[in-house]
Amino acid sequence: MARKSRGGGERKFACHSSSPSRFSLTPTTMDLGTNFVAKLEPYLLMAKSAKGAGAAKLIADATSAHGVFVFSELLELPNIQELKTNETHAKSFALLELFAYRTYEDYMKNKDAFPPLNTAQTIKLKHLSIVSLASERRILPYSDLLRALDMPTIRELEDLIIDAIYLDVLRGRLDQKQSQLEVEYTMGRDLAPGAVDSILAALNNWANTTSAVLQTLDDKLMRIAQQTAERKEERAKHQETLEGILREVLKEKHARRGALGAATSNMGYGGDAMDVDEPGMMMSGMGQENRGLKGRKTMQEAAKPVRKRNRF
């Protein structure tokens, strides 16, 4: 992807997109903006011997210089600190503070407290303002950026963001469908006086919250482990009870089979079950016996030879 910069040249980016309205930009030239402190070193060396107007001129040059985005070391130098009480150059010191840890909105609210900004300073301050806004939340709607940076159109806002990505000031995705910037990474800005205490307080609060969350997780894990052990014990007892019931059922079943087999044996081969004489059974038996006798007589008679009688 290539877009024209304000200077007229082309700047190339590797574009990673999952949809036409959402894409992330990564600078193909990775040496820019990778060491902000190194970019400031020449100005630190010159500031050691610069005083008064020379120091004020040095501040104007540093805040306009390409790739210089951190200013705390310059701000702490004694020659620069002297400008704070100098009525002639106090605005230059305020300008350095503005670029160190304030935003474009601060400049717009009180322009008279600072020297007029040139184009390079304005663009840089807007880049730094995006960084400050991104430190508060990861999703930045275009509407908020347009208002905070005093940008007339979305196209100019996107060009400004792309320039910041090119300088490695931030990395993120432009979601044109949702009209927002999704921030993935930003550089760190200088800390304002008194900000260290608030940061330490926030870190302590975060540490306490993390400890509380970890303790809660440990308690939940212990309860889960205890409940798991109790359920396991209950399952073992249930299984033992079930196996005992099955054993009793099998014993009863075998006992019934044995009793049934004994009863069947007694009925088949005589015994007490056949000792009771009933009239009907006796008559039936006698009738069968008589029929058997008659049958035997008839067979005997048939078996005798027939004797022929001689006729005289």
Secondary structure, 3 states (H helix, E strand, C coil): CEEECCCCCEEEEEEEEEECCEEEEEECCCCCCCCHHHHHHHHHHHHCCCCCHHHHHHHHHHHHCCCCCCCHHHHCCHHHHHHHHCCCCHHHHHHHHHHHHCCHHHHHHCHHHCCCCCHHHHHHHHHHHHHHHHCCCCEEEHHHHHHHHCCCCHHHHHHHHHHHHHCCCEEEEEECCCCEEEEEEECCCCCCCCHHHHHHHHHHHHHHHHHHHHHHHHHHHHHHHHHHHHHHHHHHHHHHHHHHHHHHHHHHHHHHHHHHHHHHHHHHCCCHHHCCCCHHHHHHHHHHHHHHHHHHHHHHHHHCCCCCCCCC
